[in-house]
Amino acid sequence: SVSLSQILFLHLSTKFSSFHLQHNQNHSSMAISQAQPLLLLLISLFFLPSLHATSFSYCDKRLDPVKVTGIKISPDPVVSGKAATFKILGSTGEDISGGEVVISVYLFGIPVHTETHDLCDETACPVASGNFVLSHSQTLPSITPPGTYTLKMTIRDKNGGRLTCIKFKFKIELSSSVFAS
């Protein structure tokens, strides 16, 4: 698959080539020297791996103590039968000594799976005030149907108080080994 940065690079490099050909020899060295920073930027974008920012939303408008700053899913899309890692980047203004992470997964709005984990199994405890990463790895069964799923994650403290609640979508593809048999 071709990333947006690769398409942008090809489009702009084509434009640069035709711009360069339209100018006479006297101006070509100046055009090249002025275009070098742009060209270097475009080349670096072309060679960067495709970065997928997973968008998320909070479950409601409640102001929770933990703020989520990003989500990284690897691989993206998730492949059934293969290990997948979900990293939740967050920040907190208070120390968290422990708690639980409740993960609920939905397909077409229907709950298909729920699991609860000790917060300290997903990140280093105690969580100090500041930035932290919650990381959860799991291998989905190879029979997991492909599609777009919604994951709802609620983090609770040791007393059951909600620290945050987010929802985000992720895709699951069938493993190519399913077709090999």
N, C-alpha and C positions, 0 to 999 in steps of 0.2 A: 504494500500500500504506500501511497505517496503522501507525505505530510504537507500541511499548508505552507510551512517554511520552504519546502522544496519547490512547490509550485510558484511561490512568490519569487524565489531566487531565479528560477528559469524565466519567468515573465520579465523581471527587471533586468536580467542579464541580456535578454533579447532586445529590450528597449535601449539599454546602454550600447549594445553593438550597433544598432541602427543609428543612434545619435552620433556615435563616433564616426561612422561611415559618411554621415552627412556633412561633417566639418572638414575643412581643408587641412593640409599638412601643417600649416603654420599654427593652428590652434590645437592640434591633436595632443601635443605633449602637455599643454596646460589642462586640457579636458581629462587626460589620464591622471595627472597629479591631483586634480580636484576630486576625481571619482574614486581614487584608491581607498579612502576610508569607507566609503559606501560599499565598494566591492568587497573589501575584507569583512565587513559586517554581514553582507549577504552570504558570502562563502561560509562564515562561521555558523550562520543559521541553517545552511544546507546540511552541514555535518553534525549538527546537534541532533540527538535522538528526539523522536516525537514525544513531547511532554503533554500528558493529559492531566489537566487539573479536574479533579472530581468535585463537582458542585454539591453542596449540601444545604439543608435548611434545618432550622431548629424546630422542634416538635410544636412549640407554641411561642407566645410572646413573653413568656416568663423570663426574668433575668436570673440566670443560674450563675453560681460562682466559677464554673469552668467554662471558658470560652474556647471553642474549636477554631483553629486558624487554618487547617488544611487536612486533606485526606489523600493518601497515596495508596493505590492498589497495584499489586504486582503479582502476576502479569495482569495487564488490562487490555482486553477482557480476560476474565478468569476462565480457565480451561478445566472442564470436568475431568476428574481423575488425576489432576496435578495439584501440587501445593500452591496455595495462594496466600499472600500476606496483605493484611489491611493495617495501615498505619494511620492513626489519628493524631494529629499534631494539635496540642492545646496549651492553654496557659491558665494559671489559677493565682488568685491573690491570697490564698490561704493554704497552709499545710494540710495535706490529706494523709491520714495514717493508715487508711485501708477502706475497703468497701467491696462493691461488686459491679460487674459489667453485665447488663442484660442485653442480649442480641436477639432480635426478632427479624425473620426474613419473610417477605411477602412476594408472591407471584400473582399478577393480575389482581392485587388487592386482597388476596386470600393468604392467611398465615400458613406457611409451610414448614417453618422450623423456628424453635426458640431454644436458647441455651443461656446459662448463667455461669460466669467465671469470676473467680476471686480477682479483684483489681490488682493485687500484688503479683499475680501470675502474668499479667499483661503489661505491667510497667514496674519500675523499681519503687519500692515503698520504704519509708514514707515519701510521698510526693511533696517536694519543697515548693514554696511559693515561687512562681515563675513559669518557664516553658517546660513542657514534658512531651514524651511520645508514648502513646499506648499502641502496642503492636500485637496483632492476633494473626496467627498462621493456622491454616487448616487445609486439608486435602478433601475436596468434595468427591463423593462417589462418582464413578465413571458413568453411572446411569442418570445423573442429574440432568434434567431437561434444559436445553439451551433457552435463553430468553433474557429479558430485562427484569431484574429483581429489585425490590426495595428493601434496604436494610435500615432498621430502626435500632439505635443504640442508646441505652440509658445507663448513665453511671450514677451510682448511689454511694453515699458514705457509709461508715460502719453502723450508723443509727438508722439507715434507711432513707435519709434525706437525699433528695435529688440534687446532683452536682451539675448534670447537663443531660440533654436529650436531643439527638440529631437524627435526621433521615437523609439517605442518599441512595441513588440508583447505581447498579453495577450490572454488567453483562456477563453471562456465562455462555461459552462456546463448547461444543463437543470436541473431545480430544480426537486428533487425526487417527489414533490407534483404534478407535471405535470402528472406523471405516476399513481398517486394514484386515480385519478378520473375515 
